[in-house]
Amino acid sequence: MTTGPSIRQPPVQKPPELDDDETLAGRQKVTGGNASIEFSKGKKGEALIVAVRCQGAGKIEVAVRSVHVSFVLNCLAGEVSTT
């Protein structure tokens, strides 16, 4: 018995996709527990986009201190979440 349409989720091991006009500044491999990552400096006037993906119950607390931004991504059991 199905409960509704199946929505294919990206695997958590695959990083969020970049648009054609975006440049990768840094990337963290699959991680459990605490982690930090350094990223390269962009050109003045360029936007910094932070994308994270998680799987399983919990949360990711993201802090980008250089631009005074932070957010929390709540991760759900059985789902892959991307923000």
N, CA, C and O atoms as a GROMACS GRO file, in nm:
protein
  332
    1MET      N    1   0.084  -0.118   0.000
    1MET     CA    2   0.000   0.000   0.000
    1MET      C    3   0.089   0.125   0.000
    1MET      O    4   0.180   0.135   0.082
    2THR      N    5   0.064   0.217  -0.089
    2THR     CA    6   0.141   0.341  -0.092
    2THR      C    7   0.063   0.450  -0.021
    2THR      O    8  -0.060   0.449  -0.017
    3THR      N    9   0.136   0.544   0.034
    3THR     CA   10   0.070   0.652   0.108
    3THR      C   11   0.068   0.783   0.031
    3THR      O   12   0.016   0.882   0.081
    4GLY      N   13   0.123   0.786  -0.088
    4GLY     CA   14   0.124   0.907  -0.167
    4GLY      C   15   0.237   0.901  -0.268
    4GLY      O   16   0.309   0.802  -0.276
    5PRO      N   17   0.252   1.008  -0.345
    5PRO     CA   18   0.357   1.007  -0.447
    5PRO      C   19   0.496   1.004  -0.382
    5PRO      O   20   0.518   1.066  -0.278
    6SER      N   21   0.587   0.932  -0.445
    6SER     CA   22   0.724   0.924  -0.396
    6SER      C   23   0.803   1.044  -0.447
    6SER      O   24   0.805   1.072  -0.567
    7ILE      N   25   0.866   1.114  -0.356
    7ILE     CA   26   0.951   1.228  -0.392
    7ILE      C   27   1.094   1.184  -0.370
    7ILE      O   28   1.134   1.156  -0.257
    8ARG      N   29   1.172   1.177  -0.476
    8ARG     CA   30   1.310   1.132  -0.466
    8ARG      C   31   1.394   1.240  -0.401
    8ARG      O   32   1.398   1.354  -0.448
    9GLN      N   33   1.461   1.203  -0.293
    9GLN     CA   34   1.547   1.296  -0.222
    9GLN      C   35   1.691   1.276  -0.266
    9GLN      O   36   1.731   1.164  -0.296
   10PRO      N   37   1.771   1.384  -0.273
   10PRO     CA   38   1.911   1.367  -0.308
   10PRO      C   39   1.983   1.294  -0.194
   10PRO      O   40   1.945   1.310  -0.078
   11PRO      N   41   2.084   1.214  -0.226
   11PRO     CA   42   2.157   1.148  -0.117
   11PRO      C   43   2.233   1.252  -0.035
   11PRO      O   44   2.280   1.352  -0.089
   12VAL      N   45   2.244   1.227   0.094
   12VAL     CA   46   2.311   1.323   0.182
   12VAL      C   47   2.460   1.333   0.146
   12VAL      O   48   2.524   1.434   0.175
   13GLN      N   49   2.515   1.229   0.083
   13GLN     CA   50   2.656   1.232   0.046
   13GLN      C   51   2.684   1.327  -0.070
   13GLN      O   52   2.799   1.366  -0.092
   14LYS      N   53   2.583   1.365  -0.145
   14LYS     CA   54   2.600   1.455  -0.259
   14LYS      C   55   2.577   1.598  -0.211
   14LYS      O   56   2.470   1.629  -0.158
   15PRO      N   57   2.675   1.687  -0.231
   15PRO     CA   58   2.658   1.825  -0.184
   15PRO      C   59   2.550   1.899  -0.264
   15PRO      O   60   2.518   1.861  -0.376
   16PRO      N   61   2.494   2.005  -0.204
   16PRO     CA   62   2.397   2.087  -0.278
   16PRO      C   63   2.459   2.138  -0.409
   16PRO      O   64   2.579   2.166  -0.415
   17GLU      N   65   2.378   2.148  -0.510
   17GLU     CA   66   2.424   2.187  -0.642
   17GLU      C   67   2.452   2.336  -0.651
   17GLU      O   68   2.385   2.417  -0.585
   18LEU      N   69   2.550   2.373  -0.733
   18LEU     CA   70   2.578   2.514  -0.762
   18LEU      C   71   2.507   2.554  -0.890
   18LEU      O   72   2.492   2.472  -0.981
   19ASP      N   73   2.463   2.678  -0.897
   19ASP     CA   74   2.412   2.732  -1.023
   19ASP      C   75   2.532   2.764  -1.112
   19ASP      O   76   2.645   2.772  -1.064
   20ASP      N   77   2.508   2.781  -1.241
   20ASP     CA   78   2.617   2.805  -1.337
   20ASP      C   79   2.701   2.928  -1.304
   20ASP      O   80   2.820   2.931  -1.333
   21ASP      N   81   2.639   3.030  -1.243
   21ASP     CA   82   2.712   3.154  -1.216
   21ASP      C   83   2.772   3.158  -1.075
   21ASP      O   84   2.819   3.264  -1.032
   22GLU      N   85   2.771   3.046  -1.002
   22GLU     CA   86   2.824   3.040  -0.866
   22GLU      C   87   2.961   2.972  -0.866
   22GLU      O   88   2.987   2.883  -0.948
   23THR      N   89   3.047   3.013  -0.773
   23THR     CA   90   3.181   2.958  -0.759
   23THR      C   91   3.196   2.895  -0.622
   23THR      O   92   3.156   2.956  -0.522
   24LEU      N   93   3.251   2.777  -0.615
   24LEU     CA   94   3.270   2.707  -0.488
   24LEU      C   95   3.379   2.775  -0.406
   24LEU      O   96   3.491   2.796  -0.454
   25ALA      N   97   3.346   2.810  -0.283
   25ALA     CA   98   3.443   2.873  -0.193
   25ALA      C   99   3.499   2.772  -0.094
   25ALA      O  100   3.609   2.790  -0.043
   26GLY      N  101   3.425   2.666  -0.065
   26GLY     CA  102   3.469   2.562   0.028
   26GLY      C  103   3.367   2.452   0.035
   26GLY      O  104   3.250   2.472   0.002
   27ARG      N  105   3.412   2.333   0.079
   27ARG     CA  106   3.320   2.220   0.087
   27ARG      C  107   3.365   2.129   0.201
   27ARG      O  108   3.485   2.105   0.218
   28GLN      N  109   3.270   2.079   0.278
   28GLN     CA  110   3.296   1.986   0.388
   28GLN      C  111   3.243   1.850   0.349
   28GLN      O  112   3.129   1.839   0.303
   29LYS      N  113   3.323   1.746   0.365
   29LYS     CA  114   3.276   1.610   0.337
   29LYS      C  115   3.173   1.570   0.441
   29LYS      O  116   3.154   1.641   0.540
   30VAL      N  117   3.107   1.456   0.421
   30VAL     CA  118   3.008   1.407   0.515
   30VAL      C  119   3.069   1.404   0.654
   30VAL      O  120   3.177   1.349   0.675
   31THR      N  121   2.998   1.462   0.750
   31THR     CA  122   3.051   1.481   0.884
   31THR      C  123   2.946   1.445   0.987
   31THR      O  124   2.827   1.472   0.967
   32GLY      N  125   2.988   1.386   1.096
   32GLY     CA  126   2.903   1.364   1.212
   32GLY      C  127   2.967   1.434   1.330
   32GLY      O  128   3.089   1.433   1.344
   33GLY      N  129   2.888   1.495   1.415
   33GLY     CA  130   2.944   1.568   1.529
   33GLY      C  131   2.984   1.709   1.490
   33GLY      O  132   2.931   1.764   1.394
   34ASN      N  133   3.075   1.767   1.564
   34ASN     CA  134   3.117   1.904   1.539
   34ASN      C  135   3.217   1.912   1.425
   34ASN      O  136   3.296   1.820   1.404
   35ALA      N  137   3.213   2.021   1.351
   35ALA     CA  138   3.307   2.042   1.242
   35ALA      C  139   3.314   2.191   1.210
   35ALA      O  140   3.223   2.267   1.242
   36SER      N  141   3.422   2.230   1.147
   36SER     CA  142   3.432   2.366   1.096
   36SER      C  143   3.499   2.359   0.959
   36SER      O  144   3.566   2.261   0.927
   37ILE      N  145   3.481   2.463   0.881
   37ILE     CA  146   3.537   2.466   0.747
   37ILE      C  147   3.584   2.609   0.718
   37ILE      O  148   3.519   2.706   0.756
   38GLU      N  149   3.695   2.619   0.651
   38GLU     CA  150   3.742   2.748   0.604
   38GLU      C  151   3.698   2.764   0.460
   38GLU      O  152   3.683   2.665   0.388
   39PHE      N  153   3.678   2.888   0.418
   39PHE     CA  154   3.641   2.913   0.279
   39PHE      C  155   3.722   3.028   0.226
   39PHE      O  156   3.769   3.114   0.302
   40SER      N  157   3.739   3.029   0.095
   40SER     CA  158   3.820   3.132   0.032
   40SER      C  159   3.744   3.264   0.024
   40SER      O  160   3.621   3.267   0.022
   41LYS      N  161   3.819   3.371   0.019
   41LYS     CA  162   3.762   3.506   0.011
   41LYS      C  163   3.710   3.531  -0.130
   41LYS      O  164   3.776   3.499  -0.229
   42GLY      N  165   3.592   3.588  -0.138
   42GLY     CA  166   3.535   3.622  -0.268
   42GLY      C  167   3.569   3.765  -0.307
   42GLY      O  168   3.638   3.837  -0.234
   43LYS      N  169   3.522   3.804  -0.421
   43LYS     CA  170   3.543   3.941  -0.469
   43LYS      C  171   3.445   4.035  -0.400
   43LYS      O  172   3.334   3.995  -0.365
   44LYS      N  173   3.485   4.158  -0.382
   44LYS     CA  174   3.399   4.257  -0.320
   44LYS      C  175   3.270   4.270  -0.401
   44LYS      O  176   3.272   4.280  -0.523
   45GLY      N  177   3.157   4.268  -0.330
   45GLY     CA  178   3.027   4.280  -0.394
   45GLY      C  179   2.962   4.147  -0.429
   45GLY      O  180   2.843   4.144  -0.463
   46GLU      N  181   3.037   4.037  -0.421
   46GLU     CA  182   2.978   3.906  -0.447
   46GLU      C  183   2.903   3.857  -0.325
   46GLU      O  184   2.939   3.889  -0.212
   47ALA      N  185   2.800   3.779  -0.348
   47ALA     CA  186   2.721   3.722  -0.238
   47ALA      C  187   2.784   3.591  -0.193
   47ALA      O  188   2.838   3.516  -0.274
   48LEU      N  189   2.778   3.565  -0.064
   48LEU     CA  190   2.818   3.436  -0.010
   48LEU      C  191   2.693   3.355   0.014
   48LEU      O  192   2.603   3.398   0.086
   49ILE      N  193   2.685   3.237  -0.047
   49ILE     CA  194   2.571   3.148  -0.030
   49ILE      C  195   2.619   3.028   0.050
   49ILE      O  196   2.717   2.963   0.013
   50VAL      N  197   2.551   2.998   0.158
   50VAL     CA  198   2.584   2.883   0.242
   50VAL      C  199   2.472   2.781   0.225
   50VAL      O  200   2.356   2.811   0.254
   51ALA      N  201   2.508   2.661   0.179
   51ALA     CA  202   2.409   2.555   0.162
   51ALA      C  203   2.454   2.434   0.242
   51ALA      O  204   2.570   2.393   0.234
   52VAL      N  205   2.364   2.377   0.319
   52VAL     CA  206   2.394   2.258   0.399
   52VAL      C  207   2.287   2.152   0.376
   52VAL      O  208   2.172   2.182   0.347
   53ARG      N  209   2.329   2.027   0.391
   53ARG     CA  210   2.237   1.914   0.372
   53ARG      C  211   2.256   1.820   0.490
   53ARG      O  212   2.369   1.792   0.530
   54CYS      N  213   2.145   1.770   0.546
   54CYS     CA  214   2.155   1.678   0.659
   54CYS      C  215   2.056   1.565   0.644
   54CYS      O  216   1.959   1.573   0.568
   55GLN      N  217   2.083   1.458   0.721
   55GLN     CA  218   1.995   1.342   0.720
   55GLN      C  219   1.989   1.286   0.861
   55GLN      O  220   2.092   1.272   0.928
   56GLY      N  221   1.870   1.254   0.906
   56GLY     CA  222   1.852   1.198   1.039
   56GLY      C  223   1.811   1.304   1.140
   56GLY      O  224   1.830   1.424   1.117
   57ALA      N  225   1.755   1.259   1.250
   57ALA     CA  226   1.704   1.351   1.352
   57ALA      C  227   1.818   1.427   1.417
   57ALA      O  228   1.919   1.368   1.455
   58GLY      N  229   1.801   1.557   1.432
   58GLY     CA  230   1.901   1.643   1.496
   58GLY      C  231   1.896   1.782   1.438
   58GLY      O  232   1.797   1.823   1.378
   59LYS      N  233   2.004   1.854   1.456
   59LYS     CA  234   2.009   1.989   1.400
   59LYS      C  235   2.152   2.025   1.367
   59LYS      O  236   2.247   1.971   1.424
   60ILE      N  237   2.166   2.116   1.273
   60ILE     CA  238   2.295   2.173   1.237
   60ILE      C  239   2.290   2.320   1.272
   60ILE      O  240   2.200   2.392   1.228
   61GLU      N  241   2.385   2.365   1.350
   61GLU     CA  242   2.397   2.507   1.382
   61GLU      C  243   2.509   2.563   1.295
   61GLU      O  244   2.625   2.523   1.308
   62VAL      N  245   2.474   2.656   1.208
   62VAL     CA  246   2.570   2.715   1.114
   62VAL      C  247   2.600   2.858   1.159
   62VAL      O  248   2.509   2.936   1.184
   63ALA      N  249   2.728   2.890   1.168
   63ALA     CA  250   2.770   3.026   1.203
   63ALA      C  251   2.879   3.069   1.106
   63ALA      O  252   2.983   3.003   1.096
   64VAL      N  253   2.856   3.177   1.035
   64VAL     CA  254   2.955   3.235   0.945
   64VAL      C  255   2.999   3.366   1.010
   64VAL      O  256   2.942   3.472   0.984
   65ARG      N  257   3.099   3.355   1.093
   65ARG     CA  258   3.138   3.468   1.178
   65ARG      C  259   3.186   3.588   1.098
   65ARG      O  260   3.164   3.702   1.140
   66SER      N  261   3.252   3.564   0.985
   66SER     CA  262   3.309   3.677   0.909
   66SER      C  263   3.202   3.772   0.856
   66SER      O  264   3.231   3.889   0.829
   67VAL      N  265   3.079   3.724   0.840
   67VAL     CA  266   2.971   3.810   0.792
   67VAL      C  267   2.857   3.819   0.893
   67VAL      O  268   2.748   3.868   0.861
   68HIS      N  269   2.882   3.772   1.015
   68HIS     CA  270   2.787   3.784   1.127
   68HIS      C  271   2.651   3.723   1.095
   68HIS      O  272   2.547   3.785   1.117
   69VAL      N  273   2.653   3.598   1.042
   69VAL     CA  274   2.530   3.528   1.007
   69VAL      C  275   2.530   3.392   1.076
   69VAL      O  276   2.633   3.326   1.084
   70SER      N  277   2.414   3.353   1.127
   70SER     CA  278   2.400   3.218   1.181
   70SER      C  279   2.257   3.171   1.160
   70SER      O  280   2.164   3.251   1.151
   71PHE      N  281   2.242   3.038   1.152
   71PHE     CA  282   2.108   2.980   1.139
   71PHE      C  283   2.114   2.835   1.184
   71PHE      O  284   2.222   2.777   1.195
   72VAL      N  285   1.998   2.778   1.210
   72VAL     CA  286   1.985   2.639   1.251
   72VAL      C  287   1.904   2.565   1.146
   72VAL      O  288   1.800   2.614   1.102
   73LEU      N  289   1.952   2.447   1.108
   73LEU     CA  290   1.878   2.359   1.018
   73LEU      C  291   1.832   2.240   1.101
   73LEU      O  292   1.914   2.163   1.149
   74ASN      N  293   1.701   2.225   1.118
   74ASN     CA  294   1.646   2.110   1.190
   74ASN      C  295   1.638   1.994   1.093
   74ASN      O  296   1.576   2.003   0.987
   75CYS      N  297   1.700   1.884   1.130
   75CYS     CA  298   1.706   1.764   1.046
   75CYS      C  299   1.605   1.663   1.096
   75CYS      O  300   1.593   1.642   1.217
   76LEU      N  301   1.533   1.602   1.006
   76LEU     CA  302   1.425   1.511   1.042
   76LEU      C  303   1.464   1.366   1.016
   76LEU      O  304   1.533   1.335   0.919
   77ALA      N  305   1.421   1.278   1.103
   77ALA     CA  306   1.448   1.134   1.087
   77ALA      C  307   1.389   1.086   0.956
   77ALA      O  308   1.275   1.118   0.923
   78GLY      N  309   1.466   1.008   0.881
   78GLY     CA  310   1.416   0.951   0.758
   78GLY      C  311   1.409   1.046   0.640
   78GLY      O  312   1.357   1.009   0.535
   79GLU      N  313   1.461   1.168   0.654
   79GLU     CA  314   1.455   1.266   0.547
   79GLU      C  315   1.591   1.329   0.524
   79GLU      O  316   1.673   1.339   0.615
   80VAL      N  317   1.615   1.372   0.401
   80VAL     CA  318   1.732   1.452   0.368
   80VAL      C  319   1.684   1.596   0.354
   80VAL      O  320   1.596   1.624   0.274
   81SER      N  321   1.742   1.687   0.432
   81SER     CA  322   1.701   1.827   0.430
   81SER      C  323   1.813   1.914   0.374
   81SER      O  324   1.930   1.893   0.406
   82THR      N  325   1.779   2.010   0.292
   82THR     CA  326   1.876   2.104   0.236
   82THR      C  327   1.830   2.245   0.259
   82THR      O  328   1.714   2.279   0.232
   83THR      N  329   1.920   2.329   0.308
   83THR     CA  330   1.892   2.471   0.324
   83THR      C  331   2.007   2.549   0.267
   83THR      O  332   2.006   2.672   0.270
   0.00000   0.00000   0.00000
